[in-house]
Amino acid sequence: MDLKEYAKKEKAIGNFDRLEDVWIKISQDLGVSIPLVKLWAHKQRRVAADHVINLEKATGGEVLRHHTRPDIYPPQEYQ
């Protein structure tokens, strides 16, 4: 699942009232700006290598590292 799908799911199941709330939580967890998280979610900027694993942790393992950066974490190594 990608970050945008994750945010939509979290809103749909009632964990957050708005998508913006998901971006805020992730930005706080990772120590980055809200606009940067939105850029990641809309695939306008690639998640930096040093944030990939923390993003996976912040989403409870739902946004997997090999989906976020397959160039660094090839999918075949994580199946």
mmCIF file of the N, C-alpha and C atoms, coordinates in Angstrom:
data_MODEL
# 
_entry.id   MODEL 
# 
loop_
_atom_site.group_PDB 
_atom_site.id 
_atom_site.type_symbol 
_atom_site.label_atom_id 
_atom_site.label_alt_id 
_atom_site.label_comp_id 
_atom_site.label_asym_id 
_atom_site.label_entity_id 
_atom_site.label_seq_id 
_atom_site.pdbx_PDB_ins_code 
_atom_site.Cartn_x 
_atom_site.Cartn_y 
_atom_site.Cartn_z 
_atom_site.occupancy 
_atom_site.B_iso_or_equiv 
_atom_site.pdbx_formal_charge 
_atom_site.auth_seq_id 
_atom_site.auth_comp_id 
_atom_site.auth_asym_id 
_atom_site.auth_atom_id 
_atom_site.pdbx_PDB_model_num 
ATOM 1   N N  . MET A 1 1  ? 0.846   -1.170  0.000  1.00 0.00 ? 1  MET A N  1 
ATOM 2   C CA . MET A 1 1  ? 0.000   0.000   0.000  1.00 0.00 ? 1  MET A CA 1 
ATOM 3   C C  . MET A 1 1  ? 0.895   1.238   0.000  1.00 0.00 ? 1  MET A C  1 
ATOM 4   N N  . ASP A 1 2  ? 0.503   2.244   -0.755 1.00 0.00 ? 2  ASP A N  1 
ATOM 5   C CA . ASP A 1 2  ? 1.297   3.470   -0.740 1.00 0.00 ? 2  ASP A CA 1 
ATOM 6   C C  . ASP A 1 2  ? 0.750   4.432   0.321  1.00 0.00 ? 2  ASP A C  1 
ATOM 7   N N  . LEU A 1 3  ? 1.423   5.540   0.494  1.00 0.00 ? 3  LEU A N  1 
ATOM 8   C CA . LEU A 1 3  ? 1.080   6.473   1.560  1.00 0.00 ? 3  LEU A CA 1 
ATOM 9   C C  . LEU A 1 3  ? -0.308  7.080   1.383  1.00 0.00 ? 3  LEU A C  1 
ATOM 10  N N  . LYS A 1 4  ? -0.675  7.397   0.169  1.00 0.00 ? 4  LYS A N  1 
ATOM 11  C CA . LYS A 1 4  ? -2.000  7.967   -0.091 1.00 0.00 ? 4  LYS A CA 1 
ATOM 12  C C  . LYS A 1 4  ? -3.102  6.958   0.227  1.00 0.00 ? 4  LYS A C  1 
ATOM 13  N N  . GLU A 1 5  ? -2.911  5.707   -0.181 1.00 0.00 ? 5  GLU A N  1 
ATOM 14  C CA . GLU A 1 5  ? -3.881  4.652   0.126  1.00 0.00 ? 5  GLU A CA 1 
ATOM 15  C C  . GLU A 1 5  ? -3.998  4.456   1.631  1.00 0.00 ? 5  GLU A C  1 
ATOM 16  N N  . TYR A 1 6  ? -2.864  4.483   2.309  1.00 0.00 ? 6  TYR A N  1 
ATOM 17  C CA . TYR A 1 6  ? -2.851  4.343   3.765  1.00 0.00 ? 6  TYR A CA 1 
ATOM 18  C C  . TYR A 1 6  ? -3.678  5.449   4.419  1.00 0.00 ? 6  TYR A C  1 
ATOM 19  N N  . ALA A 1 7  ? -3.466  6.680   4.003  1.00 0.00 ? 7  ALA A N  1 
ATOM 20  C CA . ALA A 1 7  ? -4.188  7.810   4.589  1.00 0.00 ? 7  ALA A CA 1 
ATOM 21  C C  . ALA A 1 7  ? -5.690  7.684   4.354  1.00 0.00 ? 7  ALA A C  1 
ATOM 22  N N  . LYS A 1 8  ? -6.072  7.299   3.149  1.00 0.00 ? 8  LYS A N  1 
ATOM 23  C CA . LYS A 1 8  ? -7.493  7.120   2.843  1.00 0.00 ? 8  LYS A CA 1 
ATOM 24  C C  . LYS A 1 8  ? -8.104  6.016   3.697  1.00 0.00 ? 8  LYS A C  1 
ATOM 25  N N  . LYS A 1 9  ? -7.362  4.940   3.897  1.00 0.00 ? 9  LYS A N  1 
ATOM 26  C CA . LYS A 1 9  ? -7.851  3.835   4.725  1.00 0.00 ? 9  LYS A CA 1 
ATOM 27  C C  . LYS A 1 9  ? -8.028  4.281   6.169  1.00 0.00 ? 9  LYS A C  1 
ATOM 28  N N  . GLU A 1 10 ? -7.042  4.992   6.693  1.00 0.00 ? 10 GLU A N  1 
ATOM 29  C CA . GLU A 1 10 ? -7.107  5.466   8.076  1.00 0.00 ? 10 GLU A CA 1 
ATOM 30  C C  . GLU A 1 10 ? -8.298  6.396   8.289  1.00 0.00 ? 10 GLU A C  1 
ATOM 31  N N  . LYS A 1 11 ? -8.578  7.242   7.314  1.00 0.00 ? 11 LYS A N  1 
ATOM 32  C CA . LYS A 1 11 ? -9.738  8.130   7.400  1.00 0.00 ? 11 LYS A CA 1 
ATOM 33  C C  . LYS A 1 11 ? -11.027 7.315   7.309  1.00 0.00 ? 11 LYS A C  1 
ATOM 34  N N  . ALA A 1 12 ? -11.073 6.365   6.392  1.00 0.00 ? 12 ALA A N  1 
ATOM 35  C CA . ALA A 1 12 ? -12.279 5.560   6.179  1.00 0.00 ? 12 ALA A CA 1 
ATOM 36  C C  . ALA A 1 12 ? -12.660 4.742   7.405  1.00 0.00 ? 12 ALA A C  1 
ATOM 37  N N  . ILE A 1 13 ? -11.670 4.221   8.115  1.00 0.00 ? 13 ILE A N  1 
ATOM 38  C CA . ILE A 1 13 ? -11.994 3.400   9.289  1.00 0.00 ? 13 ILE A CA 1 
ATOM 39  C C  . ILE A 1 13 ? -12.175 4.244   10.551 1.00 0.00 ? 13 ILE A C  1 
ATOM 40  N N  . GLY A 1 14 ? -12.029 5.554   10.407 1.00 0.00 ? 14 GLY A N  1 
ATOM 41  C CA . GLY A 1 14 ? -12.321 6.449   11.518 1.00 0.00 ? 14 GLY A CA 1 
ATOM 42  C C  . GLY A 1 14 ? -11.173 6.774   12.445 1.00 0.00 ? 14 GLY A C  1 
ATOM 43  N N  . ASN A 1 15 ? -9.965  6.378   12.096 1.00 0.00 ? 15 ASN A N  1 
ATOM 44  C CA . ASN A 1 15 ? -8.820  6.713   12.942 1.00 0.00 ? 15 ASN A CA 1 
ATOM 45  C C  . ASN A 1 15 ? -8.483  8.198   12.875 1.00 0.00 ? 15 ASN A C  1 
ATOM 46  N N  . PHE A 1 16 ? -8.832  8.842   11.759 1.00 0.00 ? 16 PHE A N  1 
ATOM 47  C CA . PHE A 1 16 ? -8.595  10.270  11.568 1.00 0.00 ? 16 PHE A CA 1 
ATOM 48  C C  . PHE A 1 16 ? -9.826  10.871  10.903 1.00 0.00 ? 16 PHE A C  1 
ATOM 49  N N  . ASP A 1 17 ? -10.112 12.128  11.234 1.00 0.00 ? 17 ASP A N  1 
ATOM 50  C CA . ASP A 1 17 ? -11.261 12.802  10.634 1.00 0.00 ? 17 ASP A CA 1 
ATOM 51  C C  . ASP A 1 17 ? -10.972 13.306  9.226  1.00 0.00 ? 17 ASP A C  1 
ATOM 52  N N  . ARG A 1 18 ? -9.727  13.709  9.000  1.00 0.00 ? 18 ARG A N  1 
ATOM 53  C CA . ARG A 1 18 ? -9.353  14.299  7.712  1.00 0.00 ? 18 ARG A CA 1 
ATOM 54  C C  . ARG A 1 18 ? -8.025  13.716  7.246  1.00 0.00 ? 18 ARG A C  1 
ATOM 55  N N  . LEU A 1 19 ? -7.796  13.744  5.953  1.00 0.00 ? 19 LEU A N  1 
ATOM 56  C CA . LEU A 1 19 ? -6.499  13.307  5.430  1.00 0.00 ? 19 LEU A CA 1 
ATOM 57  C C  . LEU A 1 19 ? -5.390  14.179  6.000  1.00 0.00 ? 19 LEU A C  1 
ATOM 58  N N  . GLU A 1 20 ? -5.675  15.460  6.156  1.00 0.00 ? 20 GLU A N  1 
ATOM 59  C CA . GLU A 1 20 ? -4.692  16.386  6.718  1.00 0.00 ? 20 GLU A CA 1 
ATOM 60  C C  . GLU A 1 20 ? -4.188  15.895  8.077  1.00 0.00 ? 20 GLU A C  1 
ATOM 61  N N  . ASP A 1 21 ? -5.074  15.296  8.866  1.00 0.00 ? 21 ASP A N  1 
ATOM 62  C CA . ASP A 1 21 ? -4.679  14.779  10.183 1.00 0.00 ? 21 ASP A CA 1 
ATOM 63  C C  . ASP A 1 21 ? -3.674  13.633  10.058 1.00 0.00 ? 21 ASP A C  1 
ATOM 64  N N  . VAL A 1 22 ? -3.820  12.833  9.026  1.00 0.00 ? 22 VAL A N  1 
ATOM 65  C CA . VAL A 1 22 ? -2.860  11.749  8.780  1.00 0.00 ? 22 VAL A CA 1 
ATOM 66  C C  . VAL A 1 22 ? -1.504  12.344  8.438  1.00 0.00 ? 22 VAL A C  1 
ATOM 67  N N  . TRP A 1 23 ? -1.507  13.360  7.561  1.00 0.00 ? 23 TRP A N  1 
ATOM 68  C CA . TRP A 1 23 ? -0.239  13.997  7.174  1.00 0.00 ? 23 TRP A CA 1 
ATOM 69  C C  . TRP A 1 23 ? 0.441   14.626  8.393  1.00 0.00 ? 23 TRP A C  1 
ATOM 70  N N  . ILE A 1 24 ? -0.350  15.242  9.254  1.00 0.00 ? 24 ILE A N  1 
ATOM 71  C CA . ILE A 1 24 ? 0.201   15.868  10.460 1.00 0.00 ? 24 ILE A CA 1 
ATOM 72  C C  . ILE A 1 24 ? 0.865   14.821  11.343 1.00 0.00 ? 24 ILE A C  1 
ATOM 73  N N  . LYS A 1 25 ? 0.176   13.714  11.582 1.00 0.00 ? 25 LYS A N  1 
ATOM 74  C CA . LYS A 1 25 ? 0.714   12.657  12.452 1.00 0.00 ? 25 LYS A CA 1 
ATOM 75  C C  . LYS A 1 25 ? 2.017   12.092  11.886 1.00 0.00 ? 25 LYS A C  1 
ATOM 76  N N  . ILE A 1 26 ? 2.035   11.807  10.608 1.00 0.00 ? 26 ILE A N  1 
ATOM 77  C CA . ILE A 1 26 ? 3.246   11.251  9.990  1.00 0.00 ? 26 ILE A CA 1 
ATOM 78  C C  . ILE A 1 26 ? 4.382   12.264  10.035 1.00 0.00 ? 26 ILE A C  1 
ATOM 79  N N  . SER A 1 27 ? 4.073   13.517  9.760  1.00 0.00 ? 27 SER A N  1 
ATOM 80  C CA . SER A 1 27 ? 5.125   14.541  9.789  1.00 0.00 ? 27 SER A CA 1 
ATOM 81  C C  . SER A 1 27 ? 5.717   14.666  11.186 1.00 0.00 ? 27 SER A C  1 
ATOM 82  N N  . GLN A 1 28 ? 4.877   14.586  12.203 1.00 0.00 ? 28 GLN A N  1 
ATOM 83  C CA . GLN A 1 28 ? 5.370   14.638  13.584 1.00 0.00 ? 28 GLN A CA 1 
ATOM 84  C C  . GLN A 1 28 ? 6.208   13.410  13.914 1.00 0.00 ? 28 GLN A C  1 
ATOM 85  N N  . ASP A 1 29 ? 5.742   12.242  13.514 1.00 0.00 ? 29 ASP A N  1 
ATOM 86  C CA . ASP A 1 29 ? 6.474   11.001  13.792 1.00 0.00 ? 29 ASP A CA 1 
ATOM 87  C C  . ASP A 1 29 ? 7.855   10.996  13.138 1.00 0.00 ? 29 ASP A C  1 
ATOM 88  N N  . LEU A 1 30 ? 7.954   11.579  11.953 1.00 0.00 ? 30 LEU A N  1 
ATOM 89  C CA . LEU A 1 30 ? 9.212   11.548  11.205 1.00 0.00 ? 30 LEU A CA 1 
ATOM 90  C C  . LEU A 1 30 ? 10.048  12.813  11.359 1.00 0.00 ? 30 LEU A C  1 
ATOM 91  N N  . GLY A 1 31 ? 9.467   13.843  11.960 1.00 0.00 ? 31 GLY A N  1 
ATOM 92  C CA . GLY A 1 31 ? 10.201  15.094  12.128 1.00 0.00 ? 31 GLY A CA 1 
ATOM 93  C C  . GLY A 1 31 ? 10.432  15.834  10.820 1.00 0.00 ? 31 GLY A C  1 
ATOM 94  N N  . VAL A 1 32 ? 9.437   15.769  9.940  1.00 0.00 ? 32 VAL A N  1 
ATOM 95  C CA . VAL A 1 32 ? 9.511   16.467  8.654  1.00 0.00 ? 32 VAL A CA 1 
ATOM 96  C C  . VAL A 1 32 ? 8.290   17.372  8.520  1.00 0.00 ? 32 VAL A C  1 
ATOM 97  N N  . SER A 1 33 ? 8.274   18.192  7.493  1.00 0.00 ? 33 SER A N  1 
ATOM 98  C CA . SER A 1 33 ? 7.158   19.117  7.304  1.00 0.00 ? 33 SER A CA 1 
ATOM 99  C C  . SER A 1 33 ? 5.929   18.411  6.721  1.00 0.00 ? 33 SER A C  1 
ATOM 100 N N  . ILE A 1 34 ? 4.776   18.974  7.004  1.00 0.00 ? 34 ILE A N  1 
ATOM 101 C CA . ILE A 1 34 ? 3.526   18.454  6.449  1.00 0.00 ? 34 ILE A CA 1 
ATOM 102 C C  . ILE A 1 34 ? 3.539   18.531  4.917  1.00 0.00 ? 34 ILE A C  1 
ATOM 103 N N  . PRO A 1 35 ? 3.976   19.665  4.336  1.00 0.00 ? 35 PRO A N  1 
ATOM 104 C CA . PRO A 1 35 ? 4.022   19.703  2.867  1.00 0.00 ? 35 PRO A CA 1 
ATOM 105 C C  . PRO A 1 35 ? 4.899   18.606  2.252  1.00 0.00 ? 35 PRO A C  1 
ATOM 106 N N  . LEU A 1 36 ? 5.982   18.246  2.926  1.00 0.00 ? 36 LEU A N  1 
ATOM 107 C CA . LEU A 1 36 ? 6.836   17.178  2.405  1.00 0.00 ? 36 LEU A CA 1 
ATOM 108 C C  . LEU A 1 36 ? 6.094   15.847  2.404  1.00 0.00 ? 36 LEU A C  1 
ATOM 109 N N  . VAL A 1 37 ? 5.363   15.551  3.458  1.00 0.00 ? 37 VAL A N  1 
ATOM 110 C CA . VAL A 1 37 ? 4.588   14.304  3.518  1.00 0.00 ? 37 VAL A CA 1 
ATOM 111 C C  . VAL A 1 37 ? 3.550   14.280  2.394  1.00 0.00 ? 37 VAL A C  1 
ATOM 112 N N  . LYS A 1 38 ? 2.918   15.410  2.137  1.00 0.00 ? 38 LYS A N  1 
ATOM 113 C CA . LYS A 1 38 ? 1.944   15.480  1.042  1.00 0.00 ? 38 LYS A CA 1 
ATOM 114 C C  . LYS A 1 38 ? 2.616   15.235  -0.311 1.00 0.00 ? 38 LYS A C  1 
ATOM 115 N N  . LEU A 1 39 ? 3.799   15.775  -0.487 1.00 0.00 ? 39 LEU A N  1 
ATOM 116 C CA . LEU A 1 39 ? 4.534   15.529  -1.734 1.00 0.00 ? 39 LEU A CA 1 
ATOM 117 C C  . LEU A 1 39 ? 4.833   14.047  -1.894 1.00 0.00 ? 39 LEU A C  1 
ATOM 118 N N  . TRP A 1 40 ? 5.199   13.383  -0.808 1.00 0.00 ? 40 TRP A N  1 
ATOM 119 C CA . TRP A 1 40 ? 5.433   11.938  -0.863 1.00 0.00 ? 40 TRP A CA 1 
ATOM 120 C C  . TRP A 1 40 ? 4.149   11.213  -1.244 1.00 0.00 ? 40 TRP A C  1 
ATOM 121 N N  . ALA A 1 41 ? 3.053   11.584  -0.593 1.00 0.00 ? 41 ALA A N  1 
ATOM 122 C CA . ALA A 1 41 ? 1.780   10.898  -0.816 1.00 0.00 ? 41 ALA A CA 1 
ATOM 123 C C  . ALA A 1 41 ? 1.304   11.032  -2.257 1.00 0.00 ? 41 ALA A C  1 
ATOM 124 N N  . HIS A 1 42 ? 1.550   12.183  -2.853 1.00 0.00 ? 42 HIS A N  1 
ATOM 125 C CA . HIS A 1 42 ? 1.112   12.427  -4.225 1.00 0.00 ? 42 HIS A CA 1 
ATOM 126 C C  . HIS A 1 42 ? 2.198   12.103  -5.251 1.00 0.00 ? 42 HIS A C  1 
ATOM 127 N N  . LYS A 1 43 ? 3.265   11.466  -4.751 1.00 0.00 ? 43 LYS A N  1 
ATOM 128 C CA . LYS A 1 43 ? 4.381   10.999  -5.585 1.00 0.00 ? 43 LYS A CA 1 
ATOM 129 C C  . LYS A 1 43 ? 5.017   12.126  -6.401 1.00 0.00 ? 43 LYS A C  1 
ATOM 130 N N  . GLN A 1 44 ? 5.056   13.296  -5.785 1.00 0.00 ? 44 GLN A N  1 
ATOM 131 C CA . GLN A 1 44 ? 5.715   14.431  -6.415 1.00 0.00 ? 44 GLN A CA 1 
ATOM 132 C C  . GLN A 1 44 ? 7.154   14.565  -5.935 1.00 0.00 ? 44 GLN A C  1 
ATOM 133 N N  . ARG A 1 45 ? 7.456   13.838  -4.885 1.00 0.00 ? 45 ARG A N  1 
ATOM 134 C CA . ARG A 1 45 ? 8.830   13.772  -4.394 1.00 0.00 ? 45 ARG A CA 1 
ATOM 135 C C  . ARG A 1 45 ? 9.038   12.385  -3.805 1.00 0.00 ? 45 ARG A C  1 
ATOM 136 N N  . ARG A 1 46 ? 10.204  11.831  -4.038 1.00 0.00 ? 46 ARG A N  1 
ATOM 137 C CA . ARG A 1 46 ? 10.537  10.501  -3.535 1.00 0.00 ? 46 ARG A CA 1 
ATOM 138 C C  . ARG A 1 46 ? 10.910  10.591  -2.055 1.00 0.00 ? 46 ARG A C  1 
ATOM 139 N N  . VAL A 1 47 ? 10.488  9.606   -1.288 1.00 0.00 ? 47 VAL A N  1 
ATOM 140 C CA . VAL A 1 47 ? 10.838  9.548   0.131  1.00 0.00 ? 47 VAL A CA 1 
ATOM 141 C C  . VAL A 1 47 ? 12.344  9.344   0.243  1.00 0.00 ? 47 VAL A C  1 
ATOM 142 N N  . ALA A 1 48 ? 12.995  10.198  1.025  1.00 0.00 ? 48 ALA A N  1 
ATOM 143 C CA . ALA A 1 48 ? 14.443  10.091  1.214  1.00 0.00 ? 48 ALA A CA 1 
ATOM 144 C C  . ALA A 1 48 ? 14.778  8.762   1.880  1.00 0.00 ? 48 ALA A C  1 
ATOM 145 N N  . ALA A 1 49 ? 15.909  8.219   1.520  1.00 0.00 ? 49 ALA A N  1 
ATOM 146 C CA . ALA A 1 49 ? 16.327  6.908   2.024  1.00 0.00 ? 49 ALA A CA 1 
ATOM 147 C C  . ALA A 1 49 ? 16.327  6.841   3.545  1.00 0.00 ? 49 ALA A C  1 
ATOM 148 N N  . ASP A 1 50 ? 16.700  7.932   4.206  1.00 0.00 ? 50 ASP A N  1 
ATOM 149 C CA . ASP A 1 50 ? 16.771  7.899   5.669  1.00 0.00 ? 50 ASP A CA 1 
ATOM 150 C C  . ASP A 1 50 ? 15.408  7.984   6.346  1.00 0.00 ? 50 ASP A C  1 
ATOM 151 N N  . HIS A 1 51 ? 14.325  8.148   5.576  1.00 0.00 ? 51 HIS A N  1 
ATOM 152 C CA . HIS A 1 51 ? 12.979  8.182   6.160  1.00 0.00 ? 51 HIS A CA 1 
ATOM 153 C C  . HIS A 1 51 ? 12.156  6.932   5.845  1.00 0.00 ? 51 HIS A C  1 
ATOM 154 N N  . VAL A 1 52 ? 12.635  6.095   4.969  1.00 0.00 ? 52 VAL A N  1 
ATOM 155 C CA . VAL A 1 52 ? 11.838  4.956   4.490  1.00 0.00 ? 52 VAL A CA 1 
ATOM 156 C C  . VAL A 1 52 ? 11.445  4.006   5.620  1.00 0.00 ? 52 VAL A C  1 
ATOM 157 N N  . ILE A 1 53 ? 12.393  3.585   6.411  1.00 0.00 ? 53 ILE A N  1 
ATOM 158 C CA . ILE A 1 53 ? 12.102  2.623   7.481  1.00 0.00 ? 53 ILE A CA 1 
ATOM 159 C C  . ILE A 1 53 ? 11.234  3.268   8.557  1.00 0.00 ? 53 ILE A C  1 
ATOM 160 N N  . ASN A 1 54 ? 11.501  4.535   8.877  1.00 0.00 ? 54 ASN A N  1 
ATOM 161 C CA . ASN A 1 54 ? 10.673  5.218   9.874  1.00 0.00 ? 54 ASN A CA 1 
ATOM 162 C C  . ASN A 1 54 ? 9.246   5.419   9.377  1.00 0.00 ? 54 ASN A C  1 
ATOM 163 N N  . LEU A 1 55 ? 9.071   5.630   8.079  1.00 0.00 ? 55 LEU A N  1 
ATOM 164 C CA . LEU A 1 55 ? 7.730   5.733   7.514  1.00 0.00 ? 55 LEU A CA 1 
ATOM 165 C C  . LEU A 1 55 ? 7.002   4.401   7.656  1.00 0.00 ? 55 LEU A C  1 
ATOM 166 N N  . GLU A 1 56 ? 7.697   3.326   7.394  1.00 0.00 ? 56 GLU A N  1 
ATOM 167 C CA . GLU A 1 56 ? 7.105   1.998   7.559  1.00 0.00 ? 56 GLU A CA 1 
ATOM 168 C C  . GLU A 1 56 ? 6.666   1.795   9.009  1.00 0.00 ? 56 GLU A C  1 
ATOM 169 N N  . LYS A 1 57 ? 7.504   2.185   9.958  1.00 0.00 ? 57 LYS A N  1 
ATOM 170 C CA . LYS A 1 57 ? 7.164   2.053   11.380 1.00 0.00 ? 57 LYS A CA 1 
ATOM 171 C C  . LYS A 1 57 ? 5.999   2.957   11.760 1.00 0.00 ? 57 LYS A C  1 
ATOM 172 N N  . ALA A 1 58 ? 6.001   4.197   11.264 1.00 0.00 ? 58 ALA A N  1 
ATOM 173 C CA . ALA A 1 58 ? 4.953   5.165   11.602 1.00 0.00 ? 58 ALA A CA 1 
ATOM 174 C C  . ALA A 1 58 ? 3.579   4.726   11.105 1.00 0.00 ? 58 ALA A C  1 
ATOM 175 N N  . THR A 1 59 ? 3.563   3.908   10.059 1.00 0.00 ? 59 THR A N  1 
ATOM 176 C CA . THR A 1 59 ? 2.295   3.425   9.507  1.00 0.00 ? 59 THR A CA 1 
ATOM 177 C C  . THR A 1 59 ? 1.970   2.011   9.983  1.00 0.00 ? 59 THR A C  1 
ATOM 178 N N  . GLY A 1 60 ? 2.654   1.564   10.993 1.00 0.00 ? 60 GLY A N  1 
ATOM 179 C CA . GLY A 1 60 ? 2.400   0.230   11.523 1.00 0.00 ? 60 GLY A CA 1 
ATOM 180 C C  . GLY A 1 60 ? 2.728   -0.867  10.532 1.00 0.00 ? 60 GLY A C  1 
ATOM 181 N N  . GLY A 1 61 ? 3.671   -0.606  9.648  1.00 0.00 ? 61 GLY A N  1 
ATOM 182 C CA . GLY A 1 61 ? 4.076   -1.603  8.658  1.00 0.00 ? 61 GLY A CA 1 
ATOM 183 C C  . GLY A 1 61 ? 3.166   -1.694  7.451  1.00 0.00 ? 61 GLY A C  1 
ATOM 184 N N  . GLU A 1 62 ? 2.235   -0.760  7.324  1.00 0.00 ? 62 GLU A N  1 
ATOM 185 C CA . GLU A 1 62 ? 1.305   -0.820  6.191  1.00 0.00 ? 62 GLU A CA 1 
ATOM 186 C C  . GLU A 1 62 ? 1.874   -0.203  4.917  1.00 0.00 ? 62 GLU A C  1 
ATOM 187 N N  . VAL A 1 63 ? 2.729   0.794   5.064  1.00 0.00 ? 63 VAL A N  1 
ATOM 188 C CA . VAL A 1 63 ? 3.423   1.362   3.909  1.00 0.00 ? 63 VAL A CA 1 
ATOM 189 C C  . VAL A 1 63 ? 4.816   0.746   3.931  1.00 0.00 ? 63 VAL A C  1 
ATOM 190 N N  . LEU A 1 64 ? 4.988   -0.303  3.159  1.00 0.00 ? 64 LEU A N  1 
ATOM 191 C CA . LEU A 1 64 ? 6.208   -1.095  3.215  1.00 0.00 ? 64 LEU A CA 1 
ATOM 192 C C  . LEU A 1 64 ? 7.361   -0.436  2.478  1.00 0.00 ? 64 LEU A C  1 
ATOM 193 N N  . ARG A 1 65 ? 8.557   -0.658  3.004  1.00 0.00 ? 65 ARG A N  1 
ATOM 194 C CA . ARG A 1 65 ? 9.765   -0.045  2.432  1.00 0.00 ? 65 ARG A CA 1 
ATOM 195 C C  . ARG A 1 65 ? 9.972   -0.412  0.972  1.00 0.00 ? 65 ARG A C  1 
ATOM 196 N N  . HIS A 1 66 ? 9.656   -1.651  0.596  1.00 0.00 ? 66 HIS A N  1 
ATOM 197 C CA . HIS A 1 66 ? 9.886   -2.030  -0.799 1.00 0.00 ? 66 HIS A CA 1 
ATOM 198 C C  . HIS A 1 66 ? 8.830   -1.458  -1.743 1.00 0.00 ? 66 HIS A C  1 
ATOM 199 N N  . HIS A 1 67 ? 7.718   -0.960  -1.213 1.00 0.00 ? 67 HIS A N  1 
ATOM 200 C CA . HIS A 1 67 ? 6.766   -0.227  -2.050 1.00 0.00 ? 67 HIS A CA 1 
ATOM 201 C C  . HIS A 1 67 ? 7.185   1.233   -2.173 1.00 0.00 ? 67 HIS A C  1 
ATOM 202 N N  . THR A 1 68 ? 7.764   1.755   -1.102 1.00 0.00 ? 68 THR A N  1 
ATOM 203 C CA . THR A 1 68 ? 8.173   3.159   -1.068 1.00 0.00 ? 68 THR A CA 1 
ATOM 204 C C  . THR A 1 68 ? 9.428   3.397   -1.892 1.00 0.00 ? 68 THR A C  1 
ATOM 205 N N  . ARG A 1 69 ? 10.426  2.553   -1.728 1.00 0.00 ? 69 ARG A N  1 
ATOM 206 C CA . ARG A 1 69 ? 11.709  2.716   -2.436 1.00 0.00 ? 69 ARG A CA 1 
ATOM 207 C C  . ARG A 1 69 ? 12.218  1.367   -2.935 1.00 0.00 ? 69 ARG A C  1 
ATOM 208 N N  . PRO A 1 70 ? 11.606  0.826   -3.993 1.00 0.00 ? 70 PRO A N  1 
ATOM 209 C CA . PRO A 1 70 ? 12.059  -0.466  -4.514 1.00 0.00 ? 70 PRO A CA 1 
ATOM 210 C C  . PRO A 1 70 ? 13.486  -0.429  -5.057 1.00 0.00 ? 70 PRO A C  1 
ATOM 211 N N  . ASP A 1 71 ? 13.992  0.776   -5.331 1.00 0.00 ? 71 ASP A N  1 
ATOM 212 C CA . ASP A 1 71 ? 15.368  0.896   -5.807 1.00 0.00 ? 71 ASP A CA 1 
ATOM 213 C C  . ASP A 1 71 ? 16.376  0.593   -4.700 1.00 0.00 ? 71 ASP A C  1 
ATOM 214 N N  . ILE A 1 72 ? 15.969  0.779   -3.463 1.00 0.00 ? 72 ILE A N  1 
ATOM 215 C CA . ILE A 1 72 ? 16.840  0.517   -2.309 1.00 0.00 ? 72 ILE A CA 1 
ATOM 216 C C  . ILE A 1 72 ? 16.492  -0.817  -1.655 1.00 0.00 ? 72 ILE A C  1 
ATOM 217 N N  . TYR A 1 73 ? 15.191  -1.106  -1.570 1.00 0.00 ? 73 TYR A N  1 
ATOM 218 C CA . TYR A 1 73 ? 14.697  -2.327  -0.927 1.00 0.00 ? 73 TYR A CA 1 
ATOM 219 C C  . TYR A 1 73 ? 13.924  -3.150  -1.952 1.00 0.00 ? 73 TYR A C  1 
ATOM 220 N N  . PRO A 1 74 ? 14.620  -3.956  -2.746 1.00 0.00 ? 74 PRO A N  1 
ATOM 221 C CA . PRO A 1 74 ? 13.949  -4.749  -3.786 1.00 0.00 ? 74 PRO A CA 1 
ATOM 222 C C  . PRO A 1 74 ? 12.866  -5.658  -3.200 1.00 0.00 ? 74 PRO A C  1 
ATOM 223 N N  . PRO A 1 75 ? 11.697  -5.713  -3.851 1.00 0.00 ? 75 PRO A N  1 
ATOM 224 C CA . PRO A 1 75 ? 10.578  -6.504  -3.339 1.00 0.00 ? 75 PRO A CA 1 
ATOM 225 C C  . PRO A 1 75 ? 10.904  -7.967  -3.072 1.00 0.00 ? 75 PRO A C  1 
ATOM 226 N N  . GLN A 1 76 ? 11.706  -8.587  -3.914 1.00 0.00 ? 76 GLN A N  1 
ATOM 227 C CA . GLN A 1 76 ? 11.989  -10.014 -3.739 1.00 0.00 ? 76 GLN A CA 1 
ATOM 228 C C  . GLN A 1 76 ? 12.683  -10.307 -2.411 1.00 0.00 ? 76 GLN A C  1 
ATOM 229 N N  . GLU A 1 77 ? 13.336  -9.330  -1.817 1.00 0.00 ? 77 GLU A N  1 
ATOM 230 C CA . GLU A 1 77 ? 14.022  -9.542  -0.542 1.00 0.00 ? 77 GLU A CA 1 
ATOM 231 C C  . GLU A 1 77 ? 13.076  -9.477  0.654  1.00 0.00 ? 77 GLU A C  1 
ATOM 232 N N  . TYR A 1 78 ? 11.834  -9.021  0.431  1.00 0.00 ? 78 TYR A N  1 
ATOM 233 C CA . TYR A 1 78 ? 10.909  -8.815  1.547  1.00 0.00 ? 78 TYR A CA 1 
ATOM 234 C C  . TYR A 1 78 ? 9.611   -9.581  1.381  1.00 0.00 ? 78 TYR A C  1 
ATOM 235 N N  . GLN A 1 79 ? 9.664   -10.718 0.727  1.00 0.00 ? 79 GLN A N  1 
ATOM 236 C CA . GLN A 1 79 ? 8.455   -11.522 0.554  1.00 0.00 ? 79 GLN A CA 1 
ATOM 237 C C  . GLN A 1 79 ? 8.519   -12.778 1.371  1.00 0.00 ? 79 GLN A C  1 
# 
